Amino acid sequence: MPYKALSECIKCQNKSRVKDATMRNAVNAYHQEQALPANMQRGARKIAEYFGIAKQWRTIVNRYNGGQSMQEAHEAQQNLTPAEE
């Protein structure tokens, strides 16, 4: 039986999840770099280039310093929990 095509909304949600996972991996890599001695550290720009998100290096630094993603910031405003969705 053939599968139905995904709606644009589902495609966008999947793309967002992949983007968020990439950002989390980049932030984790940046966190590990900060534990190294200063002369051996790579900067946020190099890590962003490595993960293919070169223009979002500042987001990596902000998330490292405790910033939240848009989804995390608006979780309290949602009517349904993620499990109910």
Backbone hydrogen bonds in HBPLUS format (Angstrom, degrees):
<---DONOR---> <-ACCEPTOR-->    atom                        ^
c    i                          cat <-CA-CA->   ^        H-A-AA   ^      H-
h    n   atom  resd res      DA  || num        DHA   H-A  angle D-A-AA Bond
n    s   type  num  typ     dist DA aas  dist angle  dist       angle   num
A0011-LYS N   A0007-SER O   3.01 MM   4  6.29 159.6  2.05 152.6 158.7     1
A0012-CYS N   A0008-GLU O   2.96 MM   4  6.12 155.9  2.02 145.2 151.3     2
A0013-GLN N   A0009-CYS O   2.96 MM   4  6.22 154.2  2.03 146.1 153.4     3
A0014-ASN N   A0010-ILE O   2.93 MM   4  6.14 161.4  1.97 151.7 156.0     4
A0015-LYS N   A0011-LYS O   2.99 MM   4  6.18 157.8  2.04 145.8 152.1     5
A0016-SER N   A0012-CYS O   2.92 MM   4  6.10 152.0  2.00 144.5 152.4     6
A0017-ARG N   A0013-GLN O   2.97 MM   4  6.25 153.1  2.04 147.5 154.4     7
A0018-VAL N   A0014-ASN O   3.07 MM   4  6.35 158.0  2.12 149.2 154.3     8
A0019-LYS N   A0015-LYS O   2.97 MM   4  6.18 160.5  2.01 147.5 153.2     9
A0020-ASP N   A0016-SER O   2.87 MM   4  6.06 157.4  1.92 149.0 155.2    10
A0021-ALA N   A0017-ARG O   2.94 MM   4  6.13 153.8  2.01 145.0 152.0    11
A0022-THR N   A0018-VAL O   2.98 MM   4  6.22 156.6  2.03 148.9 155.0    12
A0023-MET N   A0019-LYS O   2.98 MM   4  6.24 154.9  2.04 145.3 152.3    13
A0024-ARG N   A0020-ASP O   2.90 MM   4  6.16 157.8  1.95 147.9 153.9    14
A0025-ASN N   A0021-ALA O   2.98 MM   4  6.21 156.7  2.04 146.9 152.9    15
A0026-ALA N   A0022-THR O   2.96 MM   4  6.21 154.3  2.03 146.2 153.4    16
A0027-VAL N   A0023-MET O   2.88 MM   4  6.14 157.1  1.94 152.0 158.1    17
A0028-ASN N   A0024-ARG O   2.94 MM   4  6.15 156.2  2.00 146.7 153.3    18
A0029-ALA N   A0025-ASN O   2.95 MM   4  6.19 154.0  2.02 144.8 152.0    19
A0030-TYR N   A0026-ALA O   2.91 MM   4  6.16 155.3  1.97 146.8 153.7    20
A0031-HIS N   A0027-VAL O   2.85 MM   4  6.06 151.8  1.93 145.9 154.0    21
A0032-GLN N   A0028-ASN O   3.00 MM   4  6.27 153.4  2.07 146.0 152.4    22
A0033-GLU N   A0029-ALA O   2.96 MM   4  6.23 148.0  2.07 143.6 152.9    23
A0034-GLN N   A0030-TYR O   3.05 MM   4  6.32 143.7  2.18 145.0 153.7    24
A0035-ALA N   A0032-GLN O   3.20 MM   3  5.39 146.3  2.32 101.0 110.5    25
A0036-LEU N   A0033-GLU O   3.09 MM   3  5.41 154.1  2.16 107.6 115.4    26
A0040-MET N   A0037-PRO O   2.99 MM   3  5.54 159.9  2.03 119.0 125.6    27
A0047-ILE N   A0043-GLY O   3.17 MM   4  6.46 159.6  2.21 148.6 154.3    28
A0048-ALA N   A0044-ALA O   2.87 MM   4  6.02 157.5  1.92 146.8 153.2    29
A0049-GLU N   A0045-ARG O   2.97 MM   4  6.18 156.1  2.03 146.1 152.2    30
A0050-TYR N   A0046-LYS O   3.00 MM   4  6.20 153.4  2.07 143.4 150.7    31
A0051-PHE N   A0047-ILE O   3.07 MM   4  6.35 151.0  2.16 149.3 156.0    32
A0053-ILE N   A0048-ALA O   2.84 MM   5  4.99 156.8  1.89 155.4 151.3    33
A0052-GLY N   A0049-GLU O   3.17 MM   3  5.02 155.1  2.24  98.4 105.9    34
A0056-GLN N   A0053-ILE O   2.93 MM   3  5.55 164.5  1.95 125.1 130.1    35
A0059-THR N   A0056-GLN O   3.17 MM   3  5.30 127.3  2.46  99.2 112.1    36
A0060-ILE N   A0056-GLN O   3.38 MM   4  6.80 148.0  2.49 145.6 153.4    37
A0061-VAL N   A0057-TRP O   3.32 MM   4  6.70 156.4  2.37 145.6 150.6    38
A0062-ASN N   A0058-ARG O   2.91 MM   4  6.19 160.5  1.94 149.3 155.2    39
A0063-ARG N   A0059-THR O   2.86 MM   4  6.03 162.4  1.89 151.4 155.6    40
A0064-TYR N   A0060-ILE O   2.96 MM   4  6.10 151.0  2.04 143.9 152.3    41
A0065-ASN N   A0061-VAL O   3.02 MM   4  6.26 144.0  2.15 144.1 153.4    42
A0067-GLY N   A0062-ASN O   2.85 MM   5  5.25 155.2  1.91 144.2 140.3    43
A0066-GLY N   A0063-ARG O   3.12 MM   3  5.14 158.9  2.17 106.9 108.7    44
A0073-ALA N   A0069-SER O   2.99 MM   4  6.17 155.3  2.05 149.1 156.2    45
A0074-HIS N   A0070-MET O   3.16 MM   4  6.29 139.0  2.33 142.7 151.7    46
A0077-GLN N   A0074-HIS O   3.08 MM   3  5.38 144.3  2.22 106.3 116.5    47
A0078-GLN N   A0075-GLU O   3.29 MM   3  5.48 161.5  2.33 105.6 111.1    48
A0084-GLU N   A0081-THR O   3.01 MM   3  5.21 123.8  2.33 103.4 117.6    49
A0085-GLU N   A0081-THR O   3.13 MM   4  6.47 141.8  2.29 151.4 162.5    50
